[in-house]
């Protein structure tokens, strides 16, 4: 790649990652709110984001007000951007091995669930807790549909269009 093409390519990747982080964060948040509504028969978005903030602030998050909801939203999107960036940047390595964007998306959704539920959450102030099968399967499905597949589809399109675009 010519030196003049490196900066636009990097800028394009950064914009794609930012867009993907916003997309996956929004899809995941909407899925959590909808699932919570199905279970509780009411919208509890504030509680969902306070629970996310609980990971950093402990019980103070649940006792807090809108500032804790905002903190939860910020943490949620930071995590979504991190997962989007890592997967987007590693996509070509996954594709070389698996060669199926849908399978890659499913596997990445499973990996995201495992990292969050077996790593991040237990190490946070939430701590380790028993995971119910129904909750785990729902969480897996949400992360596959809202994180794994969207990133895989976008990354696949970008990866293959960059690989086969005419070189100048």
C-alpha positions in Angstrom: 0.0 0.0 0.0 1.4 3.4 -1.0 2.2 5.8 1.9 -0.5 8.2 0.6 -3.1 5.5 1.0 -2.2 4.5 4.6 -3.8 7.5 6.3 -7.1 7.3 4.5 -7.3 3.6 5.1 -6.5 4.1 8.8 -9.1 6.9 9.0 -11.7 4.7 7.3 -11.0 1.8 9.8 -11.3 4.2 12.8 -14.6 5.6 11.5 -15.9 2.0 10.8 -14.9 0.9 14.4 -16.6 4.0 15.9 -19.7 3.4 13.8 -19.7 -0.3 14.8 -19.2 0.5 18.5 -22.2 2.8 18.4 -24.3 0.3 16.4 -23.5 -2.7 18.6 -23.8 -0.7 21.8 -27.2 0.5 20.7 -28.4 -2.9 19.5 -27.3 -4.5 22.7 -28.9 -1.9 24.9 -32.2 -2.1 23.0 -32.2 -5.9 23.3 -31.6 -5.6 27.1 -34.4 -3.1 27.5 -36.8 -5.2 25.4 -35.9 -8.4 27.2 -36.3 -6.6 30.5 -39.7 -5.4 29.4 -40.7 -9.0 28.4 -39.7 -10.2 31.9 -40.9 -7.2 34.0 -43.8 -5.9 31.9 -42.3 -2.4 32.3 -39.4 -0.3 30.9 -36.6 -0.4 33.4 -33.8 1.1 31.2 -32.5 3.2 34.2 -32.1 0.1 36.3 -30.2 -1.7 33.5 -27.7 1.1 33.2 -27.4 1.4 37.0 -26.6 -2.3 37.1 -23.8 -1.7 34.6 -22.5 1.1 36.8 -22.7 -1.2 39.8 -19.7 -3.1 38.4 -17.6 0.0 39.1 -19.4 1.8 41.9 -21.0 -1.1 43.8 -24.2 -0.4 45.8 -23.7 3.4 45.3 -24.8 2.9 41.7 -28.2 1.5 42.7 -28.7 4.3 45.3 -27.6 7.0 42.9 -29.6 9.0 40.5 -29.3 9.9 36.9 -25.5 10.3 37.2 -25.3 6.5 37.7 -27.5 5.9 34.7 -25.2 8.1 32.6 -22.1 6.3 34.0 -23.7 3.0 33.1 -24.4 4.2 29.6 -20.8 5.4 29.2 -19.4 2.0 30.5 -21.8 0.1 28.2 -20.6 2.0 25.1 -16.9 1.8 26.1 -17.3 -2.0 26.4 -19.2 -2.1 23.0 -16.5 0.0 21.3 -13.7 -2.3 22.8 -15.4 -5.5 21.6 -16.1 -3.9 18.2 -12.5 -2.7 17.8 -10.9 -6.0 18.8 -13.2 -8.1 16.6 -13.0 -5.8 13.6 -9.2 -5.7 13.8 -8.9 -9.5 14.2 -11.6 -10.4 11.6 -9.1 -11.2 8.8 -7.4 -13.8 11.1 -10.8 -15.5 11.9 -11.7 -15.4 8.2 -8.5 -17.2 7.2 -9.3 -20.1 9.5 -13.1 -20.4 9.4 -14.1 -18.8 6.0 -17.7 -18.2 7.1 -18.8 -14.8 8.3 -21.9 -16.1 10.0 -20.0 -18.8 11.9 -17.4 -16.2 12.9 -20.2 -13.9 14.1 -21.7 -16.6 16.2 -18.3 -17.6 17.7 -17.5 -14.0 18.5 -20.9 -13.5 20.2 -20.1 -16.6 22.3 -16.6 -15.3 23.1 -18.0 -11.9 24.0 -20.5 -13.6 26.4 -17.8 -15.6 28.0 -15.4 -12.7 28.5 -18.2 -10.6 30.1 -19.8 -13.3 32.2 -16.8 -15.3 33.2 -14.2 -12.6 33.3 -15.4 -8.9 33.5 -18.5 -9.4 35.7 -16.9 -11.7 38.3 -13.9 -9.3 38.6 -16.1 -6.3 39.0 -18.0 -5.2 42.1 -20.9 -7.3 40.9 -18.8 -10.4 41.6 -19.3 -14.0 40.6 -22.9 -15.2 40.7 -24.7 -18.3 39.5 -25.8 -18.1 36.0 -29.2 -19.5 35.1 -29.4 -21.5 31.9 -32.3 -19.4 30.5 -30.4 -16.2 31.3 -27.2 -17.5 29.7 -29.0 -18.6 26.5 -30.8 -15.3 26.2 -27.6 -13.4 26.8 -25.7 -15.5 24.3 -28.4 -15.0 21.7 -28.4 -11.2 22.3 -24.6 -11.0 22.0 -24.6 -13.1 18.8 -27.3 -11.1 17.1 -26.3 -7.6 18.4 -22.5 -7.8 18.5 -21.1 -10.9 16.7 -23.1 -10.9 13.5 -23.2 -7.1 12.9 -19.4 -6.8 13.3 -18.8 -9.9 11.2 -21.0 -8.7 8.4 -19.4 -5.2 8.3 -15.9 -6.5 8.8 -16.3 -9.2 6.1 -17.6 -6.6 3.6 -14.7 -4.2 4.4 -12.1 -7.0 4.4 -13.1 -8.5 1.1 -13.6 -5.1 -0.6 -10.1 -4.0 0.5 -8.6 -7.4 -0.5 -10.0 -7.3 -4.0 -10.1 -3.5 -4.7 -7.8 -2.4 -7.6 -4.4 -1.3 -6.4 -3.1 2.1 -7.6 
